[in-house]
Amino acid sequence: MKRTYLILAIIGFILPNIFVLLESIESGNYLLYARPLETMQLMFVNRVSSAFMMDLFFVLVLFLIWSYRESQSLGIKKWWQVWLITFAFGIACGLPLFLYVREDKKNGAPEYSKAPAY
């Protein structure tokens, strides 16, 4: 499963960020962080996008709570780095990356011994 989580983290980084890159080039709102108020307005532009965003925010909060508690119980010391990646590049990358790190820890490997450098 470890390899699968790593592949999913890479795919979860690439796929959403294709659209982020296109939007950054087209609008100048680089990584959607240059103009945060505009980004928030566009995320809630209609009921459909609002429904998806509320669902995503709910999943994000659940992930933050679960990953913190899981990190504490397994002794994962660098959990906050996964959070930074999640906030920078999205949960599609952060969740499988955390599962990858968690799998390493559960199998007794030293923390991040085989994890990609980030």
Secondary structure in CASP SS format (residue, H / E / C, confidence):
PFRMAT SS
TARGET T0000
AUTHOR 0000-0000-0000
METHOD secondary structure of the structure
MODEL  1
M C 1.00
K H 1.00
R H 1.00
T H 1.00
Y H 1.00
L H 1.00
I H 1.00
L H 1.00
A H 1.00
I H 1.00
I H 1.00
G H 1.00
F H 1.00
I H 1.00
L H 1.00
P H 1.00
N H 1.00
I H 1.00
F H 1.00
V H 1.00
L H 1.00
L H 1.00
E H 1.00
S H 1.00
I H 1.00
E H 1.00
S H 1.00
G C 1.00
N C 1.00
Y H 1.00
L H 1.00
L H 1.00
Y C 1.00
A C 1.00
R C 1.00
P H 1.00
L H 1.00
E H 1.00
T H 1.00
M H 1.00
Q H 1.00
L H 1.00
M H 1.00
F C 1.00
V C 1.00
N C 1.00
R H 1.00
V H 1.00
S H 1.00
S H 1.00
A H 1.00
F H 1.00
M H 1.00
M H 1.00
D H 1.00
L H 1.00
F H 1.00
F H 1.00
V H 1.00
L H 1.00
V H 1.00
L H 1.00
F H 1.00
L H 1.00
I H 1.00
W H 1.00
S H 1.00
Y H 1.00
R H 1.00
E H 1.00
S H 1.00
Q H 1.00
S H 1.00
L H 1.00
G C 1.00
I C 1.00
K C 1.00
K C 1.00
W H 1.00
W H 1.00
Q H 1.00
V H 1.00
W H 1.00
L H 1.00
I H 1.00
T H 1.00
F H 1.00
A H 1.00
F H 1.00
G C 1.00
I H 1.00
A H 1.00
C H 1.00
G H 1.00
L H 1.00
P H 1.00
L H 1.00
F H 1.00
L H 1.00
Y H 1.00
V H 1.00
R H 1.00
E H 1.00
D H 1.00
K H 1.00
K H 1.00
N C 1.00
G C 1.00
A C 1.00
P C 1.00
E C 1.00
Y C 1.00
S C 1.00
K C 1.00
A C 1.00
P C 1.00
A C 1.00
Y C 1.00
END
